[in-house]
Amino acid sequence: MSRPKSMFRYLENYVGKYRVVAPYDLSLEDFPRDDKGSIEESFDDLYIPCRKGVIKHTYEPGKLYWYTTSAQQGHNIYKELLKKYPDLEIEVEEVGSYDYLLFFSENDLDKIAEIVQPRTSGAKIKPFSDKNLPKVPYTIPEKDNKKFNAVVEDMDKITKMQFIRRVCYDFDPIIQEKKGKKYDLISERKKSRLKPKMFIHSIGMWDDFIEFVKQEKKALIKE
């Protein structure tokens, strides 16, 4: 099937109204990525999770479909829709004994939504956000955390937050210098899915980072 460019990742149009997510590789706990850590360019398998089934896009402009793996649930939803909206145009497709699809016009999405109840919590989260992935289990040891906290503990809350956010990325040139020109820092950080501070610790540069933070704090005080 040819895929019109206008329909590529089409459900991103609903970010902000409904929660739009993408399936991820269960073994890797990550989305399909290229060798630089970016989302695979051709990947567009998005869906809107609903209380009942999911909503997906077709490659036919203006047409979406609702999907469930329960034929019984599919039959019930179909009957409920036609009972409430007798003139609603829906195409039914049953695949095997379980999969049930209802194709409908995008203009009728609000009517479909009344019955299947698309998820709205987290609607502003983009589908490929790390927030849609399982958290990567990584903990900075307490003794190392204490070294960092000792440097910033006397800062007020807002200044501390701004300072930490800045120094984590201002430290990049030092990482690059130590790891060498061939080290793809941006790619490695993306692939790690760790927060900046955790990433620095994970690559074995914590002590270098602490010294850098101390120097940056001194410079901040002089300002």
KEKE-3310 file (N, C-alpha, C; in steps of 0.2 Angstrom, whole numbers, plus 5000, padded with zeros to 4 digits):
npx = (5004:5003:5010:5004:5013:5007:5000:5008:5013:5001:4993:4999:4993:4984:4989:4989:4975:4971:4979:4993:5002:5016:5020:5033:5049:5048:5059:5070:5065:5062:5059:5060:5076:5089:5106:5111:5104:5092:5074:5068:5067:5057:5047:5030:5020:5008:4996:4980:4977:4962:4948:4941:4948:4958:4962:4967:4977:4973:4980:4972:4966:4957:4952:4950:4952:4945:4950:4950:4955:4945:4932:4919:4918:4920:4908:4898:4902:4899:4885:4881:4885:4878:4865:4865:4869:4861:4863:4876:4891:4899:4912:4914:4926:4931:4944:4949:4945:4945:4951:4944:4938:4933:4930:4930:4924:4935:4929:4919:4925:4923:4910:4913:4922:4914:4909:4920:4930:4943:4960:4964:4973:4989:4989:4997:5009:5022:5022:5034:5041:5052:5044:5035:5040:5047:5054:5072:5082:5092:5103:5112:5125:5123:5134:5141:5131:5131:5142:5140:5128:5134:5140:5130:5121:5119:5113:5098:5082:5077:5088:5097:5091:5091:5105:5110:5103:5110:5124:5125:5124:5134:5145:5147:5158:5169:5167:5167:5180:5187:5183:5185:5186:5178:5168:5151:5142:5129:5121:5124:5119:5106:5103:5105:5094:5094:5093:5102:5112:5113:5117:5130:5136:5135:5144:5156:5162:5160:5168:5176:5165:5160:5171:5171:5158:5161:5170:5162:5152:5160:5163:5150:5147:5156:5150)
npy = (4994:5011:5025:5040:5055:5064:5057:5051:5047:5052:5053:5061:5073:5073:5075:5082:5083:5070:5055:5050:5036:5025:5008:4999:4990:4976:4968:4976:4987:4999:5011:5008:5012:5021:5019:5030:5033:5039:5040:5027:5032:5028:5023:5023:5018:5022:5025:5028:5025:5018:5017:5006:4996:5002:5017:5019:5025:5025:5024:5031:5047:5056:5045:5034:5020:5010:4998:4981:4967:4958:4950:4950:4961:4970:4968:4973:4986:4991:4989:4998:5010:5012:5012:5024:5033:5031:5034:5034:5031:5017:5005:4988:4976:4960:4950:4934:4925:4934:4948:4964:4977:4994:5005:5022:5039:5053:5064:5059:5056:5061:5056:5043:5043:5045:5033:5024:5030:5038:5039:5053:5058:5064:5069:5079:5074:5069:5056:5048:5051:5049:5047:5038:5026:5012:5016:5018:5008:5015:5020:5033:5030:5032:5038:5045:5054:5062:5069:5077:5084:5091:5101:5110:5112:5124:5133:5142:5135:5138:5144:5133:5123:5129:5130:5117:5111:5118:5115:5102:5101:5110:5103:5095:5098:5093:5080:5076:5079:5070:5058:5057:5062:5053:5049:5049:5059:5065:5055:5044:5048:5049:5036:5030:5034:5040:5052:5068:5070:5057:5050:5055:5050:5037:5035:5035:5047:5054:5060:5070:5078:5083:5091:5100:5106:5112:5122:5129:5134:5143:5152:5157:5163:5173:5181)
npz = (5000:4995:5004:5008:5011:5019:5028:5036:5052:5057:5068:5076:5075:5085:5097:5112:5113:5114:5122:5113:5108:5105:5101:5109:5108:5117:5122:5122:5128:5122:5108:5090:5084:5075:5071:5077:5087:5086:5082:5072:5055:5047:5055:5061:5068:5077:5090:5098:5114:5121:5133:5129:5118:5104:5095:5078:5064:5046:5029:5021:5017:5029:5036:5049:5061:5073:5085:5091:5101:5105:5099:5103:5111:5101:5093:5102:5104:5091:5090:5100:5095:5083:5089:5096:5086:5072:5059:5057:5047:5046:5043:5044:5049:5052:5058:5058:5073:5083:5081:5078:5068:5066:5054:5051:5047:5050:5054:5062:5073:5086:5090:5090:5100:5112:5115:5115:5123:5122:5129:5139:5149:5151:5138:5132:5131:5119:5107:5106:5117:5131:5142:5139:5140:5149:5164:5165:5175:5186:5198:5206:5217:5235:5242:5231:5227:5239:5238:5227:5232:5242:5237:5231:5241:5248:5240:5235:5231:5218:5211:5212:5204:5192:5190:5191:5180:5170:5171:5169:5155:5151:5154:5143:5133:5140:5142:5129:5126:5134:5130:5116:5099:5091:5098:5100:5107:5109:5103:5111:5124:5121:5118:5130:5138:5150:5164:5163:5173:5178:5167:5166:5177:5174:5163:5169:5174:5185:5196:5189:5185:5197:5201:5191:5193:5205:5201:5193:5202:5210:5200:5198:5210:5210:5201)
capx = (5000:5007:5008:5004:5017:5002:4997:5014:5012:4996:4989:5002:4989:4979:4993:4986:4968:4971:4986:4995:5008:5019:5023:5040:5052:5048:5065:5074:5061:5064:5057:5065:5080:5094:5112:5113:5099:5086:5069:5069:5064:5050:5042:5025:5015:5005:4989:4977:4974:4955:4946:4939:4952:4963:4961:4973:4976:4974:4983:4967:4965:4951:4949:4953:4949:4945:4952:4950:4956:4939:4926:4913:4918:4918:4901:4895:4903:4896:4878:4880:4886:4872:4859:4865:4869:4859:4865:4884:4894:4905:4914:4916:4931:4933:4949:4949:4940:4946:4952:4938:4940:4928:4933:4925:4927:4938:4924:4915:4929:4920:4905:4916:4925:4909:4908:4926:4933:4951:4963:4966:4978:4995:4988:5002:5016:5023:5022:5041:5044:5054:5039:5031:5045:5048:5060:5078:5084:5099:5104:5118:5126:5122:5141:5142:5126:5132:5148:5136:5124:5138:5142:5125:5116:5118:5109:5091:5079:5076:5095:5100:5088:5094:5112:5110:5102:5115:5131:5125:5125:5140:5150:5148:5165:5174:5166:5169:5188:5190:5180:5188:5181:5174:5163:5145:5139:5122:5118:5125:5115:5099:5102:5105:5088:5095:5093:5109:5116:5114:5121:5137:5139:5136:5150:5162:5165:5157:5173:5177:5159:5160:5176:5168:5153:5164:5172:5156:5149:5164:5162:5143:5147:5160:5146)
capy = (5000:5017:5029:5047:5058:5068:5053:5048:5048:5056:5053:5066:5079:5073:5076:5088:5081:5063:5052:5046:5032:5020:5002:4998:4983:4974:4965:4982:4992:5006:5012:5007:5017:5020:5018:5036:5033:5043:5036:5025:5036:5025:5020:5027:5014:5026:5023:5031:5020:5019:5012:5000:4995:5008:5020:5019:5028:5022:5029:5034:5053:5057:5039:5031:5014:5008:4991:4977:4960:4955:4951:4951:4969:4974:4968:4977:4993:4992:4990:5004:5016:5012:5013:5031:5036:5026:5036:5034:5027:5013:4999:4983:4970:4955:4946:4928:4924:4939:4955:4967:4984:4998:5010:5028:5045:5057:5069:5056:5054:5063:5052:5036:5044:5045:5026:5020:5034:5038:5042:5060:5060:5064:5071:5083:5070:5066:5048:5045:5054:5044:5046:5033:5020:5010:5019:5014:5007:5017:5024:5035:5028:5038:5042:5050:5059:5066:5073:5083:5088:5095:5107:5114:5112:5131:5137:5142:5130:5140:5144:5126:5119:5132:5129:5110:5110:5121:5112:5095:5101:5113:5098:5091:5098:5090:5073:5075:5079:5064:5052:5058:5065:5048:5047:5052:5061:5066:5048:5040:5051:5047:5028:5028:5036:5042:5059:5070:5068:5049:5048:5057:5045:5030:5034:5035:5054:5058:5064:5075:5082:5086:5096:5105:5109:5116:5128:5133:5137:5148:5157:5160:5167:5180:5186)
capz = (5000:4995:5010:5007:5016:5023:5033:5040:5059:5056:5074:5080:5075:5090:5103:5115:5114:5117:5123:5107:5110:5100:5104:5109:5108:5124:5124:5122:5131:5118:5102:5085:5083:5070:5074:5080:5093:5084:5081:5065:5051:5043:5060:5062:5071:5082:5091:5104:5119:5124:5138:5126:5112:5103:5088:5074:5057:5040:5025:5017:5020:5033:5038:5055:5063:5080:5084:5098:5100:5107:5094:5107:5113:5094:5091:5107:5102:5085:5091:5104:5091:5079:5093:5097:5080:5067:5052:5057:5042:5049:5039:5049:5047:5057:5056:5062:5078:5088:5079:5076:5066:5064:5050:5051:5045:5055:5056:5067:5079:5093:5091:5092:5107:5117:5117:5117:5128:5121:5135:5139:5153:5147:5131:5129:5130:5113:5107:5106:5123:5136:5147:5137:5140:5156:5167:5165:5182:5187:5204:5208:5224:5240:5243:5226:5228:5244:5235:5223:5236:5247:5233:5229:5246:5251:5235:5235:5227:5210:5208:5212:5199:5185:5190:5189:5173:5165:5172:5166:5148:5150:5155:5137:5130:5144:5141:5122:5126:5137:5126:5110:5093:5088:5103:5098:5114:5108:5102:5117:5129:5119:5119:5137:5141:5157:5165:5162:5179:5179:5161:5167:5182:5170:5159:5173:5174:5191:5199:5184:5185:5204:5201:5186:5197:5210:5198:5190:5207:5211:5195:5199:5216:5208:5197)
cpx = (5004:5005:5009:5008:5012:4999:5002:5013:5007:4993:4993:4998:4984:4983:4990:4978:4967:4978:4988:5002:5010:5021:5030:5043:5052:5055:5070:5071:5063:5060:5062:5069:5086:5101:5115:5108:5093:5080:5069:5064:5057:5045:5037:5019:5012:4998:4986:4974:4967:4953:4944:4943:4956:4960:4968:4972:4977:4978:4979:4965:4958:4948:4953:4950:4950:4946:4952:4952:4951:4933:4920:4912:4917:4911:4897:4896:4899:4888:4877:4881:4880:4866:4859:4865:4868:4861:4873:4886:4900:4906:4917:4921:4932:4938:4950:4943:4940:4946:4946:4940:4934:4931:4928:4929:4930:4933:4919:4918:4926:4914:4908:4919:4921:4909:4915:4931:4941:4954:4965:4971:4985:4995:4994:5009:5016:5024:5029:5045:5046:5049:5035:5034:5045:5054:5066:5081:5091:5099:5111:5119:5126:5129:5143:5137:5128:5138:5145:5132:5128:5140:5136:5120:5114:5114:5102:5088:5079:5083:5098:5097:5091:5101:5113:5109:5107:5122:5131:5126:5132:5146:5151:5155:5170:5173:5168:5177:5190:5188:5183:5183:5176:5168:5157:5141:5132:5118:5118:5120:5108:5098:5101:5098:5088:5095:5101:5114:5118:5118:5129:5140:5140:5142:5157:5166:5162:5162:5175:5171:5159:5165:5174:5162:5155:5166:5167:5152:5153:5163:5155:5143:5151:5155:5142)
cpy = (5006:5021:5036:5050:5062:5064:5050:5051:5053:5057:5059:5072:5079:5074:5083:5087:5074:5060:5048:5043:5028:5014:5002:4991:4981:4971:4971:4988:4999:5005:5010:5013:5016:5019:5024:5037:5037:5038:5034:5029:5034:5023:5025:5024:5017:5024:5027:5026:5022:5015:5006:5000:5001:5011:5021:5023:5024:5026:5032:5041:5053:5051:5036:5024:5013:5000:4987:4970:4955:4956:4953:4959:4973:4974:4973:4985:4995:4994:4996:5010:5017:5014:5021:5035:5032:5028:5036:5029:5023:5006:4994:4977:4966:4950:4940:4928:4930:4946:4958:4974:4987:5004:5016:5034:5049:5062:5066:5054:5056:5059:5045:5037:5043:5038:5023:5023:5034:5041:5049:5062:5059:5066:5075:5080:5067:5059:5045:5048:5048:5042:5040:5026:5018:5014:5015:5014:5009:5022:5026:5033:5034:5042:5047:5055:5064:5071:5079:5087:5093:5102:5112:5115:5119:5135:5137:5138:5132:5140:5138:5123:5122:5130:5121:5108:5112:5117:5105:5095:5105:5109:5094:5092:5094:5082:5071:5075:5073:5058:5052:5060:5060:5046:5052:5054:5061:5059:5044:5042:5049:5040:5026:5029:5038:5050:5062:5069:5061:5047:5050:5052:5038:5029:5035:5042:5058:5063:5070:5080:5086:5092:5102:5109:5114:5123:5132:5137:5143:5154:5161:5165:5174:5184:5190)
cpz = (5000:5001:5009:5013:5021:5029:5037:5047:5060:5063:5078:5080:5081:5097:5106:5117:5117:5118:5117:5109:5104:5104:5104:5110:5116:5127:5125:5127:5128:5111:5096:5084:5078:5074:5078:5086:5092:5082:5073:5060:5048:5049:5061:5065:5077:5084:5097:5108:5121:5130:5136:5119:5111:5096:5084:5067:5051:5035:5020:5021:5023:5036:5044:5056:5070:5080:5091:5096:5103:5102:5097:5109:5106:5093:5096:5106:5096:5086:5095:5100:5086:5083:5094:5091:5074:5060:5052:5052:5045:5044:5045:5046:5053:5054:5061:5067:5083:5086:5076:5074:5064:5060:5050:5049:5051:5058:5061:5073:5086:5095:5094:5099:5113:5119:5119:5122:5127:5128:5134:5143:5150:5140:5128:5128:5123:5112:5108:5112:5127:5141:5145:5137:5147:5158:5167:5173:5183:5193:5205:5216:5229:5241:5238:5226:5233:5242:5231:5227:5240:5243:5232:5235:5249:5246:5237:5230:5219:5207:5207:5206:5192:5185:5188:5182:5168:5165:5169:5159:5146:5151:5149:5134:5134:5143:5134:5122:5128:5133:5119:5104:5090:5092:5101:5104:5114:5107:5108:5123:5127:5120:5126:5141:5148:5158:5165:5167:5179:5173:5163:5172:5178:5166:5163:5174:5180:5194:5195:5185:5192:5204:5196:5190:5202:5207:5195:5196:5209:5206:5196:5205:5214:5204:5201)
residu = (MET:SER:ARG:PRO:LYS:SER:MET:PHE:ARG:TYR:LEU:GLU:ASN:TYR:VAL:GLY:LYS:TYR:ARG:VAL:VAL:ALA:PRO:TYR:ASP:LEU:SER:LEU:GLU:ASP:PHE:PRO:ARG:ASP:ASP:LYS:GLY:SER:ILE:GLU:GLU:SER:PHE:ASP:ASP:LEU:TYR:ILE:PRO:CYS:ARG:LYS:GLY:VAL:ILE:LYS:HIS:THR:TYR:GLU:PRO:GLY:LYS:LEU:TYR:TRP:TYR:THR:THR:SER:ALA:GLN:GLN:GLY:HIS:ASN:ILE:TYR:LYS:GLU:LEU:LEU:LYS:LYS:TYR:PRO:ASP:LEU:GLU:ILE:GLU:VAL:GLU:GLU:VAL:GLY:SER:TYR:ASP:TYR:LEU:LEU:PHE:PHE:SER:GLU:ASN:ASP:LEU:ASP:LYS:ILE:ALA:GLU:ILE:VAL:GLN:PRO:ARG:THR:SER:GLY:ALA:LYS:ILE:LYS:PRO:PHE:SER:ASP:LYS:ASN:LEU:PRO:LYS:VAL:PRO:TYR:THR:ILE:PRO:GLU:LYS:ASP:ASN:LYS:LYS:PHE:ASN:ALA:VAL:VAL:GLU:ASP:MET:ASP:LYS:ILE:THR:LYS:MET:GLN:PHE:ILE:ARG:ARG:VAL:CYS:TYR:ASP:PHE:ASP:PRO:ILE:ILE:GLN:GLU:LYS:LYS:GLY:LYS:LYS:TYR:ASP:LEU:ILE:SER:GLU:ARG:LYS:LYS:SER:ARG:LEU:LYS:PRO:LYS:MET:PHE:ILE:HIS:SER:ILE:GLY:MET:TRP:ASP:ASP:PHE:ILE:GLU:PHE:VAL:LYS:GLN:GLU:LYS:LYS:ALA:LEU:ILE:LYS:GLU)
# end
